[in-house]
Amino acid sequence: MQIGDSKIRNYRSNIPSLSLFALIDLQLFINRVEKMMKQVPLENPAKAEKALEWDSMTVETFKRKHLSTKDAMEAVNAAVRIIFGMECTEMSLLYFLHYGRASGGMNNMIEASEGASQEFKIKGGAQQVSEKLADRIGRDSVWLGEPVTHINQEDPNQVTVITESGKTVSAKRVIMSAPPHLAGKIDFKPPLPLEKQSLIQRQPVGHLLKFLATYSNTFWRENGQSGEVVCSYGDPVLIKDSGPLCLVYDATSGYGNPALVGFLNKSRQWSKVSPEERKQAVLDHLSQFFGEMAGKPIEYADKDWGQEPYNGGCPVNVMMPGAITYFHEALRKPFDRIHWAGTETANIGVGFLDGAVQSGRRAAVEIMSDLQPNLVTDADRESVTLKECVIGEERSQWYGPAVHIIIAVGLVAVGYVVYRMKCVM
């Protein structure tokens, strides 16, 4: 890992190789954040007792107020960049707290361990989900290359959806699951309520640049390395004063194909660099951690999600300060016959596949409860009922008992030093 400076440090557990004071600083910060998360209602974070205060500041403001060491700050920066594709300066503290609450705590957001939000990978790729859904509903019912440009509700009996090529389809209801920034580009008649428009304007999408490098063998494993890298140091804007890597994982497939996958720091800046220069920078940085073999992949590819016209970024749309306090009620509220879905509208697993599934089920139950309530079962309603996300003792600490021991020893050491200084004086 490279946190705070360019020095490479090894670690063998989920405790990062930071100084004693940085570890204490970071753990106390996490304890404070998780205590605050518990005070944020899942259904409506605007009802939190301190909603106005927390929604009036950014995560950066809060971070600088409650962290004192550079390394701890950079560790938080790295986590935020990967989880949200954004800097701490860009999002509301209240949104950050609600997001963590909906995930079950910091550990669930960050780790890929058992029970965490990133625990599983789909063998063969997540695209299989879309493929199987298309098979189930019929390929003829799936229109590819037909972006929606207009949605018209002026007819009191139906909604008409019009695509860029002029194709139309009419229905009793519409479920809008496009990301907020793309939904805002659609021409609605009548126009979206002002509250909904205002919310969309305050939901910017993150930006991630992802790469995949495949190799002939898992040389890092043979060298006793996990393949995991975490980096955050240097100027937050300039790209020449640090390597491009932010996070790297061993992505060896279930079929045994060796690979490393990762995300870039300062991705907006690196997206302006030519693909060739970007590739060389990534391989050079990988070689610093894993040796010269890392610079010789069989294949290399990267993906700038911000360049996708019908995606525009990833992994999730966040909320800026003030968005929750003033406009959160518009998040899931149906607009006449249009219902809102997508992971951003979930109240459990926001930003993850779990949230997307939960939001889709909720929108479907909304519509069926209105059109054919006799077909909605108790099990259907139960499936979308808000369930408590536990931030319990077993999940509340990012690094667990080991750090508590370190903190205790550290505090004793600090106390002893203070005591000795008093004796000398």
C-alpha positions in Angstrom: 0.0 0.0 0.0 1.0 3.6 -0.5 -0.9 5.9 1.9 0.2 9.4 2.6 3.5 9.1 0.6 5.1 7.0 -2.1 6.7 4.5 0.3 5.4 1.0 -0.3 4.3 -0.9 2.8 3.1 -4.5 3.1 0.2 -5.6 5.3 -1.0 -9.1 6.1 -4.5 -8.4 7.5 -7.3 -5.9 7.1 -5.3 -3.5 9.4 -3.4 -1.1 7.1 0.3 -0.4 7.6 -0.1 3.0 9.1 1.7 4.6 12.0 0.3 4.0 15.5 -1.1 7.5 15.7 -2.7 7.2 12.3 -4.4 3.9 13.2 -5.7 5.4 16.4 -6.9 8.5 14.5 -8.6 6.4 11.9 -10.3 4.0 14.2 -11.7 6.8 16.4 -13.0 8.5 13.3 -14.7 5.2 12.2 -16.3 4.8 15.6 -17.6 8.3 15.5 -19.0 7.9 12.0 -20.8 4.6 12.8 -22.3 6.1 15.9 -23.7 8.8 13.7 -24.9 6.3 11.1 -27.2 4.7 13.7 -29.0 8.1 14.1 -30.0 8.3 10.5 -33.4 6.8 9.6 -33.3 4.4 6.6 -36.6 5.4 5.1 -36.0 9.2 5.3 -32.6 10.5 6.3 -34.1 14.1 6.4 -35.8 13.1 9.6 -32.5 12.6 11.5 -32.3 14.9 14.5 -29.1 16.6 13.1 -30.1 16.4 9.5 -29.8 20.1 8.8 -26.4 20.3 10.4 -25.0 17.2 8.6 -26.6 18.0 5.3 -25.0 21.5 5.3 -21.4 20.2 5.2 -19.3 17.9 3.0 -17.5 14.8 4.0 -14.3 16.8 3.5 -15.3 19.4 6.1 -16.2 16.6 8.6 -13.0 14.7 7.8 -10.7 17.7 8.4 -12.5 18.5 11.7 -12.2 15.0 13.2 -8.9 13.6 11.7 -5.5 15.0 12.6 -3.1 12.7 10.7 -2.3 12.9 7.0 -2.3 9.1 6.6 -5.7 8.6 8.1 -7.1 11.3 5.9 -5.7 9.6 2.8 -7.1 6.3 3.9 -10.6 7.9 4.0 -9.9 9.5 0.6 -9.1 6.2 -1.0 -12.2 4.5 0.4 -14.5 7.4 -0.8 -13.0 7.4 -4.3 -13.6 3.7 -4.7 -17.1 3.5 -3.1 -18.5 6.6 -4.8 -16.1 7.6 -7.6 -15.8 11.0 -6.1 -13.8 13.2 -3.7 -14.9 13.9 -0.2 -15.4 17.6 -1.2 -18.3 16.6 -3.5 -20.9 15.0 -1.3 -23.1 15.7 1.7 -22.1 14.2 5.0 -25.7 13.2 5.6 -25.8 11.3 2.3 -22.6 9.5 3.3 -24.0 8.5 6.6 -27.3 7.3 5.1 -25.4 5.3 2.5 -23.4 3.6 5.2 -26.5 3.0 7.3 -28.2 1.3 4.3 -25.1 -0.9 3.8 -24.9 -2.0 7.5 -21.8 0.0 8.4 -18.3 0.9 7.2 -17.1 -2.6 7.0 -19.9 -3.7 4.7 -19.2 -0.8 2.4 -15.5 -1.3 2.1 -14.7 -5.0 2.6 -15.3 -8.0 0.3 -15.5 -10.3 3.3 -18.4 -12.6 4.2 -21.6 -10.7 4.7 -20.3 -7.5 3.2 -21.8 -5.7 0.2 -19.1 -6.8 -2.1 -18.8 -10.4 -0.9 -19.8 -12.1 -4.2 -18.7 -12.2 -7.8 -20.9 -13.8 -10.5 -19.1 -16.6 -12.2 -19.1 -15.9 -15.9 -19.9 -12.2 -15.4 -22.8 -10.0 -14.3 -24.0 -9.6 -17.9 -25.5 -13.1 -17.5 -28.3 -11.5 -15.4 -29.3 -9.2 -18.2 -29.1 -12.1 -20.7 -31.2 -14.4 -18.7 -33.8 -11.7 -18.1 -34.0 -11.0 -21.8 -34.5 -14.7 -22.5 -37.3 -14.8 -19.9 -39.3 -11.9 -21.2 -38.5 -12.5 -24.9 -35.7 -10.9 -27.0 -38.3 -9.2 -29.2 -39.5 -7.2 -26.2 -36.0 -5.8 -25.5 -35.1 -2.8 -27.8 -31.4 -2.3 -27.9 -30.0 1.0 -29.3 -33.2 2.8 -28.7 -32.6 5.5 -26.1 -35.7 7.1 -24.7 -36.0 10.8 -25.5 -39.6 11.6 -24.6 -42.2 10.4 -22.0 -45.7 11.8 -22.5 -48.5 11.6 -19.8 -50.9 14.1 -21.3 -53.3 11.3 -22.2 -55.1 10.6 -18.9 -55.4 6.9 -19.8 -51.8 6.0 -20.7 -48.1 6.9 -20.8 -46.4 7.1 -24.2 -42.6 6.4 -24.4 -40.8 7.7 -27.5 -37.3 6.6 -28.5 -34.6 8.5 -30.5 -35.5 6.7 -33.7 -39.2 7.5 -33.3 -40.4 4.2 -32.0 -43.3 4.4 -29.5 -44.8 2.2 -26.9 -47.8 3.0 -24.7 -48.6 1.5 -21.2 -50.6 2.1 -18.1 -47.5 2.7 -16.0 -43.7 3.3 -16.6 -40.9 2.3 -14.3 -37.9 4.7 -14.7 -34.7 3.0 -13.6 -32.2 5.1 -15.5 -29.6 6.9 -13.4 -30.9 10.3 -12.2 -28.5 12.3 -14.4 -29.7 10.5 -17.5 -33.4 10.5 -16.5 -33.0 14.3 -16.3 -32.2 14.5 -20.0 -35.5 13.0 -21.0 -38.3 15.4 -22.2 -41.3 14.8 -19.9 -44.7 16.1 -20.7 -46.0 17.5 -18.4 -42.6 18.5 -17.0 -41.2 16.8 -13.9 -42.2 18.5 -10.6 -39.8 21.2 -9.6 -38.8 19.3 -6.5 -37.8 16.3 -8.6 -35.9 18.5 -11.1 -34.1 20.1 -8.2 -33.1 16.8 -6.7 -31.8 15.4 -10.0 -29.7 18.6 -10.4 -28.1 17.8 -7.0 -27.3 14.1 -7.8 -24.0 14.1 -9.7 -22.6 10.8 -10.9 -19.2 9.4 -9.8 -16.4 8.7 -12.2 -14.2 5.6 -12.2 -11.6 4.4 -14.7 -11.2 0.6 -14.5 -8.5 -1.6 -15.9 -7.9 -5.3 -16.4 -4.6 -7.0 -17.0 -4.3 -10.7 -17.8 -1.1 -12.8 -17.3 0.2 -16.2 -18.1 0.6 -17.1 -14.4 -0.3 -15.7 -11.0 3.3 -14.6 -10.2 2.1 -12.5 -7.3 0.7 -15.5 -5.5 3.9 -17.4 -6.1 5.7 -14.5 -4.4 3.4 -14.7 -1.4 1.4 -11.6 -2.3 -2.4 -11.2 -2.3 -2.5 -8.9 -5.4 -4.3 -6.2 -3.4 -3.0 -2.7 -3.6 -4.4 0.5 -1.9 -2.9 3.9 -2.8 -3.7 7.5 -2.0 -1.1 10.3 -1.8 0.0 13.4 -3.6 -1.9 16.4 -5.0 -5.6 15.6 -5.4 -5.6 17.2 -8.9 -2.1 16.8 -10.4 -1.4 13.3 -11.9 2.4 13.6 -12.3 3.2 13.5 -8.6 1.8 10.0 -7.9 1.1 6.8 -9.7 -2.4 6.1 -11.2 -3.4 3.2 -9.0 -6.1 3.6 -6.3 -7.2 0.0 -5.7 -6.1 -3.3 -7.2 -7.5 -6.8 -6.6 -6.5 -10.3 -7.7 -9.1 -11.0 -10.4 -8.1 -14.5 -11.3 -11.3 -16.0 -12.8 -13.1 -19.1 -11.5 -11.6 -20.9 -14.4 -8.1 -20.1 -13.3 -7.2 -17.3 -15.7 -4.7 -15.0 -14.0 -5.6 -11.3 -13.9 -5.3 -8.1 -11.9 -8.2 -5.6 -11.9 -8.1 -2.1 -10.5 -9.3 1.5 -10.4 -7.4 4.7 -11.0 -6.8 7.6 -8.6 -7.7 11.0 -10.0 -9.7 9.3 -12.7 -11.1 12.5 -14.2 -7.5 13.7 -14.8 -6.3 10.3 -16.2 -9.3 10.2 -18.6 -7.7 13.2 -20.4 -4.5 11.2 -21.0 -4.0 9.1 -24.1 -4.8 5.4 -23.6 -1.2 4.4 -24.4 0.3 6.8 -21.8 -2.3 5.7 -19.3 -1.6 2.0 -19.9 2.2 2.5 -19.5 1.6 4.5 -16.3 -0.6 1.7 -14.8 1.9 -1.1 -15.7 4.8 0.9 -14.3 3.0 1.4 -11.1 2.0 -2.3 -10.9 5.6 -3.2 -11.4 6.6 -1.2 -8.3 4.5 -3.6 -6.2 4.8 -6.9 -8.0 8.0 -6.8 -10.0 8.7 -6.6 -13.7 6.3 -9.4 -14.6 3.4 -7.1 -13.8 4.6 -4.9 -16.7 4.2 -7.7 -19.2 0.5 -8.7 -19.4 -0.8 -10.9 -22.1 -3.7 -8.4 -22.6 -4.6 -5.1 -21.1 -7.8 -3.1 -21.4 -9.3 -0.1 -19.5 -12.7 1.4 -19.4 -13.6 5.0 -18.8 -17.3 4.8 -17.8 -17.7 8.5 -18.1 -17.3 8.2 -21.9 -20.3 5.9 -22.1 -23.2 8.0 -23.6 -25.9 6.1 -21.8 -24.1 5.6 -18.6 -22.0 8.7 -18.1 -20.1 7.6 -15.1 -20.2 5.2 -12.2 -20.7 3.6 -9.7 -23.5 5.7 -8.3 -25.1 9.1 -8.2 -24.5 10.9 -4.8 -26.3 13.8 -3.2 -24.7 17.2 -2.7 -25.2 19.2 0.5 -28.8 20.4 0.9 -30.3 17.8 -1.4 -31.6 15.5 1.3 -32.9 18.3 3.6 -34.9 20.0 0.9 -35.7 17.5 -1.8 -35.5 13.9 -0.5 -39.3 13.4 -0.6 -39.1 13.5 -4.4 -36.6 10.5 -4.6 -39.2 7.7 -4.7 -42.5 9.6 -5.0 -44.3 8.6 -8.2 -45.0 11.3 -10.8 -48.5 10.5 -12.0 -48.0 7.2 -13.8 -44.2 7.1 -13.6 -42.6 5.2 -10.8 -38.9 5.5 -9.8 -36.5 2.6 -9.4 -32.7 2.1 -9.6 -30.2 1.6 -6.9 -30.1 5.3 -6.0 -33.8 5.0 -4.9 -33.2 2.0 -2.6 -33.2 2.3 1.1 -31.1 -0.9 1.7 -28.0 -1.6 -0.3 -27.9 1.8 -2.0 -25.4 1.8 -4.8 -25.1 -2.0 -5.0 -27.0 -4.7 -6.9 -29.0 -5.5 -3.8 -30.3 -2.0 -3.9 -31.2 -2.2 -7.6 -33.2 -5.4 -7.0 -34.9 -4.0 -3.9 -36.0 -0.8 -5.7 -37.3 -2.8 -8.7 -39.5 -5.0 -6.5 -40.7 -1.9 -4.6 -41.7 -0.2 -7.8 -43.5 -3.3 -9.1 -45.4 -3.7 -5.8 -46.4 0.0 -6.0 -47.9 -0.5 -9.4 -49.6 -3.8 -8.8 -51.1 -2.5 -5.5 -52.7 0.3 -7.5 -53.8 -1.6 -10.6 -54.5 -5.1 -9.3 -54.2 -5.1 -5.5 -55.9 -8.6 -5.3 -52.8 -10.1 -7.0 -50.3 -8.6 -4.4 -49.6 -11.1 -1.7 -48.4 -10.5 1.8 -45.1 -12.1 0.7 -44.8 -9.5 -2.0 -45.3 -6.7 0.5 -42.9 -8.3 2.9 -40.2 -8.5 0.2 -40.1 -4.7 0.0 -40.7 -3.9 3.6 -38.0 -1.9 5.1 -35.7 -4.1 7.2 -33.2 -2.9 9.7 -29.6 -2.8 8.5 -27.7 -3.9 11.6 -24.6 -2.0 12.6 -23.8 -4.3 15.4 -20.8 -4.9 17.5 -19.5 -7.6 15.2 -19.7 -5.2 12.2 -19.2 -1.8 13.7 -15.4 -1.9 13.8 -13.5 -1.7 10.5 -10.4 -3.4 11.8 -11.8 -5.3 14.8 -10.2 -6.2 18.2 -6.6 -5.9 17.0 -6.9 -2.2 16.5 -8.6 -1.8 19.9 -5.5 -3.4 21.5 -3.3 -1.1 19.5 -5.3 1.9 20.6 -5.2 0.8 24.2 -1.4 0.3 24.1 -1.0 3.6 22.3 -3.1 5.6 24.8 -1.1 4.0 27.7 2.1 5.0 25.9 0.9 8.5 25.3 -0.1 8.8 29.0 3.2 7.5 30.1 5.1 10.1 28.0 2.9 12.9 29.4 3.5 11.6 32.9 7.3 11.5 32.3 7.2 15.0 30.9 5.4 16.3 34.0 8.0 14.6 36.2 10.8 16.2 34.3 9.2 19.6 34.5 
